[in-house]
Amino acid sequence: MINKEENERPQCFDCGEEFSPRRLQLGYEYCLECGDGYAKKEAIRKSKCVAPAFNKGAYQYIGSVEDAKLVGR
């Protein structure tokens, strides 16, 4: 017996392309191409969110405004 839900393929919110139902089960709402674009933008944004924690210290990821206020102290 074939489950009807298995044959239905979700559609990407941006371009409307169909993508794998397994991808939707993992929590993705976009096809691979659109998701790749969002991932690149997020990687660029996060690369700008680093600062040295203290003088001559290693760089660390700054994820919030509160963390940014304490950097270098």
PASEBA-1860 file (N, C-alpha, C; in nm, 3 decimals):
! residues 73
1> MINKEENE> 0.083/-0.117/0.000/0.000/0.000/0.000/0.089/0.124/0.000 ~ 0.063/0.218/-0.089/0.141/0.340/-0.099/0.073/0.450/-0.020 ~ 0.150/0.511/0.069/0.098/0.620/0.150/0.089/0.746/0.063 ~ -0.025/0.810/0.064/-0.046/0.928/-0.020/0.048/1.042/0.020 ~ 0.077/1.057/0.148/0.164/1.164/0.194/0.306/1.149/0.143 ~ 0.353/1.026/0.122/0.487/1.004/0.073/0.503/1.053/-0.070 ~ 0.397/1.050/-0.149/0.405/1.093/-0.287/0.397/1.245/-0.300 ~ 0.344/1.314/-0.202/0.334/1.459/-0.207/0.470/1.519/-0.175
9> RPQCFDCG> 0.513/1.609/-0.260/0.642/1.673/-0.240/0.619/1.818/-0.200 ~ 0.686/1.864/-0.095/0.670/2.004/-0.051/0.729/2.100/-0.154 ~ 0.682/2.223/-0.152/0.732/2.325/-0.243/0.812/2.430/-0.167 ~ 0.916/2.478/-0.232/1.003/2.583/-0.177/0.923/2.711/-0.162 ~ 0.944/2.783/-0.052/0.873/2.908/-0.029/0.920/3.019/-0.123 ~ 1.044/3.012/-0.169/1.097/3.118/-0.255/1.066/3.095/-0.403 ~ 1.109/2.982/-0.455/1.099/2.961/-0.600/0.984/2.870/-0.641 ~ 0.924/2.798/-0.549/0.812/2.710/-0.581/0.852/2.573/-0.631
17> EEFSPRRL> 0.981/2.544/-0.640/1.029/2.412/-0.682/0.993/2.308/-0.577 ~ 0.968/2.187/-0.620/0.943/2.077/-0.527/1.075/2.022/-0.477 ~ 1.077/1.980/-0.351/1.197/1.919/-0.295/1.159/1.798/-0.212 ~ 1.258/1.725/-0.167/1.239/1.597/-0.099/1.161/1.614/0.033 ~ 1.065/1.524/0.058/0.993/1.527/0.186/1.086/1.505/0.305 ~ 1.195/1.432/0.285/1.290/1.410/0.394/1.355/1.541/0.437 ~ 1.379/1.629/0.342/1.436/1.760/0.373/1.338/1.840/0.461 ~ 1.211/1.830/0.432/1.109/1.897/0.513/1.105/1.838/0.654
25> QLGYEYCL> 1.121/1.707/0.666/1.122/1.643/0.798/1.239/1.691/0.883 ~ 1.348/1.731/0.817/1.463/1.784/0.890/1.444/1.929/0.931 ~ 1.337/1.990/0.883/1.306/2.127/0.924/1.336/2.233/0.820 ~ 1.378/2.194/0.701/1.408/2.290/0.595/1.282/2.323/0.518 ~ 1.264/2.451/0.485/1.146/2.495/0.412/1.181/2.543/0.272 ~ 1.309/2.527/0.233/1.356/2.575/0.104/1.424/2.461/0.029 ~ 1.428/2.473/-0.105/1.499/2.374/-0.186/1.650/2.392/-0.165 ~ 1.730/2.303/-0.220/1.874/2.310/-0.200/1.934/2.439/-0.253
33> ECGDGYAK> 1.891/2.483/-0.370/1.948/2.604/-0.429/1.917/2.728/-0.346 ~ 1.793/2.745/-0.307/1.755/2.861/-0.225/1.818/2.852/-0.086 ~ 1.821/2.732/-0.029/1.883/2.712/0.102/2.031/2.742/0.100 ~ 2.098/2.709/-0.012/2.240/2.738/-0.026/2.265/2.889/-0.025 ~ 2.178/2.963/-0.091/2.191/3.108/-0.092/2.176/3.167/0.047 ~ 2.077/3.119/0.122/2.057/3.167/0.260/2.176/3.128/0.349 ~ 2.230/3.009/0.328/2.344/2.964/0.409/2.467/3.050/0.384 ~ 2.490/3.088/0.259/2.605/3.174/0.227/2.589/3.311/0.291
41> KEAIRKSK> 2.469/3.368/0.286/2.445/3.498/0.348/2.467/3.491/0.499 ~ 2.421/3.383/0.561/2.438/3.367/0.706/2.585/3.349/0.743 ~ 2.661/3.276/0.662/2.803/3.257/0.688/2.879/3.390/0.680 ~ 2.843/3.473/0.583/2.907/3.604/0.570/2.872/3.691/0.690 ~ 2.745/3.688/0.733/2.704/3.767/0.849/2.779/3.724/0.975 ~ 2.788/3.594/0.995/2.854/3.544/1.115/3.004/3.569/1.113 ~ 3.064/3.577/0.993/3.208/3.602/0.987/3.241/3.743/1.034 ~ 3.143/3.832/1.032/3.164/3.969/1.078/3.137/3.984/1.227
49> CVAPAFNK> 3.095/3.878/1.294/3.059/3.883/1.435/3.166/3.820/1.522 ~ 3.292/3.854/1.496/3.401/3.802/1.578/3.483/3.919/1.630 ~ 3.543/3.902/1.748/3.626/4.005/1.808/3.719/3.938/1.909 ~ 3.834/4.000/1.938/3.921/3.943/2.041/3.855/3.962/2.178 ~ 3.859/3.859/2.258/3.795/3.862/2.389/3.870/3.954/2.486 ~ 4.002/3.962/2.471/4.084/4.046/2.557/4.214/4.076/2.483 ~ 4.295/4.162/2.538/4.419/4.202/2.473/4.506/4.079/2.442 ~ 4.549/4.066/2.319/4.631/3.955/2.270/4.560/3.820/2.283
57> GAYQYIGS> 4.429/3.822/2.289/4.352/3.699/2.300/4.303/3.651/2.165 ~ 4.256/3.532/2.163/4.202/3.473/2.040/4.067/3.536/2.007 ~ 4.032/3.535/1.879/3.902/3.586/1.838/3.793/3.487/1.878 ~ 3.677/3.540/1.913/3.564/3.455/1.950/3.438/3.509/1.885 ~ 3.339/3.424/1.871/3.212/3.462/1.810/3.131/3.545/1.909 ~ 3.080/3.657/1.861/2.996/3.744/1.942/2.854/3.729/1.891 ~ 2.768/3.666/1.970/2.634/3.634/1.924/2.526/3.729/1.969 ~ 2.554/3.817/2.063/2.449/3.907/2.111/2.507/4.044/2.143
65> VEDAKLVG> 2.420/4.139/2.162/2.461/4.276/2.196/2.527/4.279/2.333 ~ 2.476/4.199/2.426/2.533/4.193/2.560/2.677/4.144/2.555 ~ 2.704/4.043/2.473/2.841/3.993/2.458/2.931/4.099/2.397 ~ 2.879/4.174/2.302/2.958/4.277/2.235/2.998/4.388/2.332 ~ 2.913/4.418/2.429/2.944/4.523/2.527/3.058/4.481/2.619 ~ 3.076/4.352/2.641/3.177/4.303/2.734/3.310/4.270/2.666 ~ 3.317/4.277/2.533/3.439/4.242/2.461/3.549/4.342/2.493 ~ 3.666/4.291/2.520/3.783/4.376/2.543/3.794/4.429/2.685
73> R> 3.713/4.384/2.773/3.720/4.432/2.911/3.794/4.336/2.998
END
